[in-house]
Amino acid sequence: MKYELVRRGARLEAIGAHSGYRIRMSTLAAEGFENYPVTVHIRGSESEDEVAVDVPHRDLRCAREALDFGYDCAVCWIDALDHRG
């Protein structure tokens, strides 16, 4: 599994990892919305602050689709960052 899910009230949060970076994503927990927004943050270690990842707008029809898209965006961001160094 790419990430673990945690329900936090009206939000669904997912925690994952890629190349040593921690990925945290958040979307709506309830069903039946027309669109599910997703926010994505990463950090390299627990001592570092989280950094927001820009996520392009997409019409995401369910929480799982939103979190998968967020994870894919985070992986692209991390891979691009790793290739610059």
Buried (B, 14 or more C-beta within 10 A) or exposed (E): EBBEBEEEEEBBBBEBBBEEBBBBBBBBBEEEBEEBBBBBBBBBEEEEEEEEBEBEEBEBEBBBBBBBBBBEBBBEBBEEBEEEE
